[in-house]
């Protein structure tokens, strides 16, 4: 099976298999508040190295206090830390949120820029966050490669890469742009529930016939 044909088949299977699963935090934010670039950016920054089950409630708590850069800057640092706790590195993230808000107001009229280059200039924003904001907030085809996308794409045998940046480049060669945003959503849900890092649930995985199980030494 050609790689492009294989990955599209996998997407079709996962659409059905994830229908009952909790959507990723970024998708939940869009569903609740709409495709607001600032709210999506903030939720992405809070989710870094933090599980969705922690970062999503923290984002919602924060948005009860502030939904714009101006409003966020009115929250004192210690209170901001308290609001977003217990997300990982909450002190650093609170500082970054204030700095990002200042930069947005000073350089972009309070609006989140809609290009990868400008997003990457913002404090705390890497390729993963930039691509997620582009895809979810602006509807621009962007391939967000987080730990789930990187791990599962390699397990499936779709790519043979060592770093997320390499995975992004390799996937773009086999995956049409129209699937990029959806691919991240599907693999995040699959990685959180079935294709977990250690001992994945291969026995109940409908993608198993297409999976090369690269690096899998133990499964359930």
C-alpha positions as CSV (number, residue, x, y, z in Angstrom):
1,X,0.0,0.0,0.0
2,X,1.3,3.4,-1.0
3,X,2.2,5.6,2.1
4,X,-0.4,8.3,1.1
5,X,-3.1,5.7,0.7
6,X,-2.1,4.1,4.0
7,X,-2.2,7.3,6.1
8,X,-5.6,8.3,4.6
9,X,-7.0,4.8,5.4
10,X,-5.7,5.2,9.0
11,X,-7.4,8.6,9.3
12,X,-10.7,7.1,8.1
13,X,-10.5,4.3,10.7
14,X,-9.6,6.8,13.5
15,X,-12.5,9.1,12.7
16,X,-14.9,6.3,13.7
17,X,-12.7,4.9,16.5
18,X,-12.4,8.2,18.3
19,X,-16.0,9.4,18.0
20,X,-16.7,8.6,21.6
21,X,-13.4,10.0,23.0
22,X,-12.9,13.4,24.7
23,X,-11.6,15.9,22.1
24,X,-8.2,17.5,22.6
25,X,-8.0,20.7,24.7
26,X,-7.5,23.0,21.7
27,X,-10.6,21.6,20.0
28,X,-12.6,21.9,23.2
29,X,-11.6,25.6,23.4
30,X,-12.8,26.2,19.9
31,X,-16.1,24.4,20.5
32,X,-16.7,26.5,23.7
33,X,-15.4,29.9,22.6
34,X,-15.1,29.7,18.8
35,X,-11.8,30.1,16.9
36,X,-10.5,33.0,18.9
37,X,-6.7,33.2,18.2
38,X,-5.8,34.7,21.6
39,X,-7.7,32.1,23.6
40,X,-6.3,29.2,21.5
41,X,-2.8,30.6,21.9
42,X,-3.2,30.9,25.7
43,X,-4.6,27.4,26.0
44,X,-1.8,26.0,23.9
45,X,0.8,27.7,26.1
46,X,-0.8,26.3,29.2
47,X,-0.9,22.8,27.8
48,X,2.8,22.6,27.2
49,X,4.2,19.6,29.2
50,X,0.8,19.3,30.9
51,X,-2.0,16.9,30.4
52,X,-5.2,18.1,28.8
53,X,-7.2,17.1,31.9
54,X,-5.2,19.7,33.8
55,X,-4.6,22.4,31.2
56,X,-8.2,22.6,29.9
57,X,-9.8,23.4,33.3
58,X,-7.0,25.9,33.9
59,X,-7.7,27.6,30.6
60,X,-11.4,27.8,31.3
61,X,-10.7,29.3,34.8
62,X,-8.5,31.9,33.3
63,X,-11.0,32.9,30.6
64,X,-13.5,33.6,33.4
65,X,-11.1,36.4,34.4
66,X,-9.6,37.5,31.0
67,X,-10.2,36.9,27.3
68,X,-8.0,39.6,25.8
69,X,-4.4,40.7,26.3
70,X,-5.6,43.9,28.0
71,X,-7.7,42.0,30.5
72,X,-4.9,39.4,31.2
73,X,-2.4,42.1,32.0
74,X,-4.7,43.4,34.7
75,X,-4.3,40.1,36.6
76,X,-1.5,40.4,39.2
77,X,1.3,37.8,38.7
78,X,0.6,35.9,41.9
79,X,-3.1,35.7,41.2
80,X,-2.5,34.5,37.7
81,X,-0.3,31.8,39.0
82,X,-3.0,30.7,41.4
83,X,-5.6,30.7,38.6
84,X,-3.6,28.4,36.3
85,X,-2.2,26.1,39.0
86,X,-1.5,23.1,38.8
87,X,-0.4,23.3,35.2
88,X,3.3,22.4,34.8
89,X,5.8,25.3,35.2
90,X,2.9,27.5,36.2
91,X,5.1,30.4,37.4
92,X,7.1,30.5,34.1
93,X,3.8,30.2,32.1
94,X,2.2,33.1,34.1
95,X,5.2,35.2,33.3
96,X,5.1,34.2,29.6
97,X,1.4,35.0,29.4
98,X,2.0,38.5,30.6
99,X,4.9,39.0,28.3
100,X,3.0,37.6,25.3
101,X,0.1,40.0,26.1
102,X,2.5,42.9,26.2
103,X,4.1,42.0,22.9
104,X,0.7,41.5,21.2
105,X,-0.4,45.0,22.4
106,X,2.9,46.7,21.6
107,X,3.6,45.1,18.2
108,X,0.3,43.7,16.8
109,X,-2.4,45.9,18.0
110,X,-3.6,43.3,20.5
111,X,-4.2,40.7,17.8
112,X,-2.5,37.3,17.4
113,X,-0.5,37.3,14.2
114,X,-1.6,34.7,11.6
115,X,1.8,33.7,10.2
116,X,4.2,31.1,11.4
117,X,7.2,33.5,11.4
118,X,5.5,36.1,13.6
119,X,4.0,33.5,15.9
120,X,7.5,32.0,16.5
121,X,8.7,35.3,17.7
122,X,6.3,35.3,20.6
123,X,7.8,34.2,24.0
124,X,7.3,30.5,24.7
125,X,5.9,29.7,21.2
126,X,7.6,26.9,19.3
127,X,6.6,25.1,16.1
128,X,4.0,22.9,17.8
129,X,2.2,25.8,19.3
130,X,2.5,28.0,16.2
131,X,1.1,25.2,13.9
132,X,-1.8,24.5,16.3
133,X,-2.8,28.1,16.4
134,X,-2.6,28.5,12.6
135,X,-4.7,25.4,12.1
136,X,-7.3,25.8,14.8
137,X,-7.6,29.6,14.9
138,X,-7.0,30.7,11.3
139,X,-8.0,27.6,9.4
140,X,-4.6,27.5,7.7
141,X,-3.3,24.0,6.9
142,X,-0.6,23.4,9.5
143,X,0.8,20.1,10.8
144,X,1.2,20.2,14.6
145,X,3.5,17.4,15.7
146,X,3.3,16.8,19.4
147,X,4.5,13.8,21.3
148,X,1.5,11.7,20.2
149,X,1.9,12.5,16.5
150,X,5.6,11.9,16.6
151,X,5.3,8.6,18.5
152,X,2.4,7.1,16.7
153,X,3.5,8.1,13.2
154,X,6.8,6.2,13.8
155,X,5.1,3.2,15.4
156,X,2.8,2.9,12.4
157,X,5.8,3.0,10.1
158,X,4.6,6.1,8.3
159,X,7.9,7.9,9.1
160,X,11.3,7.0,10.4
161,X,12.4,10.0,12.4
162,X,14.1,10.9,15.7
163,X,12.7,14.4,16.3
164,X,9.3,16.1,15.9
165,X,10.7,18.6,13.4
166,X,11.8,15.6,11.2
167,X,8.4,14.0,11.6
168,X,6.6,17.1,10.5
169,X,8.8,17.3,7.3
170,X,8.4,13.6,6.6
171,X,4.6,13.6,7.1
172,X,4.1,16.5,4.8
173,X,5.5,14.3,2.0
174,X,2.8,11.7,2.4
175,X,-0.2,13.5,4.0
176,X,-2.2,16.0,1.9
177,X,-2.5,19.5,3.5
178,X,-6.3,19.1,3.8
179,X,-5.7,16.4,6.5
180,X,-3.0,18.2,8.5
181,X,-5.2,19.7,11.3
182,X,-7.4,16.7,11.6
183,X,-4.4,14.3,11.8
184,X,-3.2,16.0,15.0
185,X,-6.6,15.9,16.6
186,X,-7.1,12.2,15.8
187,X,-3.6,11.1,17.0
188,X,-3.8,13.1,20.2
189,X,-7.0,11.3,21.1
190,X,-5.6,7.9,20.0
191,X,-2.4,8.5,21.9
192,X,-4.2,9.4,25.1
193,X,-6.5,6.4,25.1
194,X,-5.1,3.5,23.0
195,X,-1.7,4.0,21.5
196,X,-0.2,5.1,24.9
197,X,3.6,5.4,25.3
198,X,4.2,2.2,27.3
199,X,2.3,-1.0,26.6
200,X,-0.2,0.2,24.1
201,X,-3.6,-1.5,23.7
202,X,-2.8,-3.2,20.4
203,X,-5.3,-6.0,21.0
204,X,-8.2,-3.6,20.6
205,X,-6.8,-1.3,18.1
206,X,-8.6,-1.2,14.7
207,X,-5.5,0.3,13.1
208,X,-3.4,-2.8,14.1
209,X,-3.6,-4.5,10.6
210,X,-1.9,-1.4,9.1
211,X,0.6,-0.9,12.0
212,X,4.2,-2.0,11.8
213,X,4.5,-1.7,15.6
214,X,7.9,-0.1,15.4
215,X,9.6,0.0,18.8
216,X,6.7,-1.8,20.6
217,X,8.2,-4.4,22.9
218,X,5.2,-4.9,25.2
219,X,1.5,-4.4,24.5
220,X,-1.9,-5.2,25.9
